[in-house]
Amino acid sequence: MSDDVISKVTIITRREKFAELRDALYGIGITGMTITAVEGCGVQQGHIRYYRGVKEEIRLMPKIKVEMIVCEVPVQAVIDAALDTLRTGEIGDGKIFVSEELRVVKIRTGDEGRAALENAEE
């Protein structure tokens, strides 16, 4: 990838793995991320639970979505850290999506591209 490429990495995984994932990402130099509590299903297709003796079919599983913009840290390092942290071999480990961001604009300053991602104090 070119040095000018700005990538967005989205990881959807189990909520209970977040602290471990966060620490692994901080360890490779990821300094910012957005976390969203989400629900979804894939191959897992939910599960059956009993609440006060009543059978409930849970179709959507609670997950987290971790999004980060990557330009300084190699995308493959992010993928490797996530795989090492999240892979259990069980259905429901999650997915990693990587896409190229065409334009990034910092609202406060109007800076664009990599300059929009810098944490310079003014």
LOFI-664657 format. One record per residue (C-alpha): x, y, z; residue number from 1. Coordinates in Angstrom, 2 decimals. Example, Ala and Ser with C-alpha at 12.3 -4.5 7.8 and 13.67 -1.06 7.14 Angstrom:
2
xx: 12.30 yy: -4.50 zz: 7.80 num: 1
xx: 13.67 yy: -1.06 zz: 7.14 num: 2
***
This chain:
122
xx: 0.00 yy: 0.00 zz: 0.00 num: 1
xx: 1.05 yy: 3.53 zz: -0.68 num: 2
xx: 2.14 yy: 5.83 zz: 2.15 num: 3
xx: -0.82 yy: 8.07 zz: 1.30 num: 4
xx: -3.42 yy: 5.36 zz: 1.91 num: 5
xx: -5.69 yy: 5.88 zz: 4.89 num: 6
xx: -7.53 yy: 2.70 zz: 5.86 num: 7
xx: -10.51 yy: 2.07 zz: 8.08 num: 8
xx: -10.41 yy: -1.16 zz: 10.03 num: 9
xx: -13.68 yy: -2.40 zz: 11.52 num: 10
xx: -13.68 yy: -5.33 zz: 13.92 num: 11
xx: -16.92 yy: -6.94 zz: 15.08 num: 12
xx: -16.46 yy: -9.40 zz: 17.94 num: 13
xx: -17.59 yy: -10.56 zz: 21.37 num: 14
xx: -18.06 yy: -7.88 zz: 24.01 num: 15
xx: -16.09 yy: -9.77 zz: 26.64 num: 16
xx: -12.93 yy: -9.63 zz: 24.49 num: 17
xx: -12.85 yy: -5.83 zz: 24.23 num: 18
xx: -10.39 yy: -5.03 zz: 27.06 num: 19
xx: -7.90 yy: -7.56 zz: 25.74 num: 20
xx: -8.28 yy: -6.25 zz: 22.17 num: 21
xx: -7.93 yy: -2.62 zz: 23.29 num: 22
xx: -4.69 yy: -3.42 zz: 25.12 num: 23
xx: -3.29 yy: -5.29 zz: 22.10 num: 24
xx: -4.14 yy: -2.37 zz: 19.79 num: 25
xx: -2.59 yy: 0.18 zz: 22.16 num: 26
xx: 0.48 yy: -2.08 zz: 22.26 num: 27
xx: 1.04 yy: -1.71 zz: 18.50 num: 28
xx: 0.49 yy: 2.06 zz: 18.46 num: 29
xx: -3.21 yy: 2.49 zz: 17.75 num: 30
xx: -4.09 yy: 5.67 zz: 19.65 num: 31
xx: -7.77 yy: 6.12 zz: 18.86 num: 32
xx: -10.81 yy: 4.01 zz: 18.15 num: 33
xx: -14.58 yy: 4.21 zz: 18.23 num: 34
xx: -16.51 yy: 1.49 zz: 20.06 num: 35
xx: -20.18 yy: 0.75 zz: 19.43 num: 36
xx: -22.38 yy: -1.83 zz: 21.15 num: 37
xx: -24.17 yy: -3.71 zz: 18.36 num: 38
xx: -26.28 yy: -6.81 zz: 17.87 num: 39
xx: -26.10 yy: -9.19 zz: 14.96 num: 40
xx: -26.02 yy: -12.73 zz: 13.73 num: 41
xx: -24.05 yy: -14.72 zz: 11.24 num: 42
xx: -23.38 yy: -18.42 zz: 11.20 num: 43
xx: -24.07 yy: -18.45 zz: 14.95 num: 44
xx: -27.79 yy: -17.74 zz: 14.36 num: 45
xx: -28.49 yy: -16.93 zz: 18.00 num: 46
xx: -29.33 yy: -19.33 zz: 20.82 num: 47
xx: -32.14 yy: -20.51 zz: 23.09 num: 48
xx: -32.32 yy: -19.37 zz: 26.71 num: 49
xx: -34.83 yy: -19.90 zz: 29.46 num: 50
xx: -35.99 yy: -16.97 zz: 31.57 num: 51
xx: -38.22 yy: -17.85 zz: 34.51 num: 52
xx: -39.08 yy: -21.12 zz: 32.84 num: 53
xx: -40.09 yy: -19.51 zz: 29.55 num: 54
xx: -38.16 yy: -20.47 zz: 26.44 num: 55
xx: -36.77 yy: -17.46 zz: 24.51 num: 56
xx: -35.08 yy: -17.60 zz: 21.14 num: 57
xx: -32.32 yy: -14.99 zz: 20.94 num: 58
xx: -31.64 yy: -14.31 zz: 17.25 num: 59
xx: -29.32 yy: -11.33 zz: 17.59 num: 60
xx: -26.17 yy: -11.76 zz: 19.65 num: 61
xx: -24.62 yy: -8.83 zz: 21.57 num: 62
xx: -21.32 yy: -7.78 zz: 19.98 num: 63
xx: -19.02 yy: -4.77 zz: 19.85 num: 64
xx: -17.88 yy: -2.92 zz: 16.77 num: 65
xx: -14.41 yy: -1.38 zz: 17.02 num: 66
xx: -13.54 yy: 1.11 zz: 14.28 num: 67
xx: -10.20 yy: 2.80 zz: 13.73 num: 68
xx: -8.48 yy: 4.82 zz: 11.04 num: 69
xx: -5.02 yy: 3.52 zz: 10.24 num: 70
xx: -2.24 yy: 5.28 zz: 8.34 num: 71
xx: 0.90 yy: 5.10 zz: 10.51 num: 72
xx: 0.56 yy: 1.55 zz: 11.85 num: 73
xx: 0.56 yy: -1.13 zz: 9.11 num: 74
xx: -2.94 yy: -2.55 zz: 8.55 num: 75
xx: -1.52 yy: -6.08 zz: 8.68 num: 76
xx: -0.20 yy: -5.38 zz: 12.21 num: 77
xx: -3.73 yy: -4.43 zz: 13.28 num: 78
xx: -5.15 yy: -7.59 zz: 11.69 num: 79
xx: -2.48 yy: -9.78 zz: 13.30 num: 80
xx: -3.04 yy: -8.23 zz: 16.75 num: 81
xx: -6.79 yy: -8.74 zz: 16.44 num: 82
xx: -6.45 yy: -12.34 zz: 15.26 num: 83
xx: -3.98 yy: -13.20 zz: 18.04 num: 84
xx: -6.32 yy: -11.68 zz: 20.63 num: 85
xx: -9.75 yy: -12.71 zz: 19.39 num: 86
xx: -9.36 yy: -16.11 zz: 17.74 num: 87
xx: -10.81 yy: -18.89 zz: 19.90 num: 88
xx: -11.72 yy: -21.24 zz: 17.05 num: 89
xx: -15.40 yy: -21.02 zz: 18.03 num: 90
xx: -18.28 yy: -19.70 zz: 15.96 num: 91
xx: -18.86 yy: -16.07 zz: 16.93 num: 92
xx: -15.22 yy: -14.91 zz: 17.04 num: 93
xx: -16.20 yy: -12.13 zz: 14.63 num: 94
xx: -15.00 yy: -10.47 zz: 11.45 num: 95
xx: -12.46 yy: -7.85 zz: 10.39 num: 96
xx: -13.27 yy: -5.45 zz: 7.54 num: 97
xx: -10.68 yy: -3.20 zz: 5.88 num: 98
xx: -11.58 yy: -0.37 zz: 3.52 num: 99
xx: -9.81 yy: 2.63 zz: 2.06 num: 100
xx: -10.96 yy: 6.07 zz: 3.18 num: 101
xx: -11.07 yy: 8.50 zz: 0.29 num: 102
xx: -11.21 yy: 11.68 zz: 2.34 num: 103
xx: -10.74 yy: 12.63 zz: 5.99 num: 104
xx: -11.51 yy: 16.15 zz: 7.23 num: 105
xx: -10.93 yy: 17.46 zz: 10.77 num: 106
xx: -13.96 yy: 19.56 zz: 11.64 num: 107
xx: -12.19 yy: 21.91 zz: 14.10 num: 108
xx: -9.41 yy: 23.01 zz: 11.72 num: 109
xx: -10.51 yy: 21.96 zz: 8.24 num: 110
xx: -7.29 yy: 19.94 zz: 7.85 num: 111
xx: -7.54 yy: 17.06 zz: 5.40 num: 112
xx: -5.80 yy: 13.71 zz: 4.90 num: 113
xx: -3.06 yy: 12.71 zz: 7.34 num: 114
xx: -2.99 yy: 16.22 zz: 8.79 num: 115
xx: -6.59 yy: 15.68 zz: 9.97 num: 116
xx: -5.44 yy: 12.67 zz: 11.98 num: 117
xx: -2.57 yy: 14.34 zz: 13.83 num: 118
xx: -3.00 yy: 15.31 zz: 17.48 num: 119
xx: -1.06 yy: 18.59 zz: 17.26 num: 120
xx: -1.82 yy: 21.10 zz: 20.00 num: 121
xx: -2.45 yy: 24.63 zz: 18.82 num: 122
***
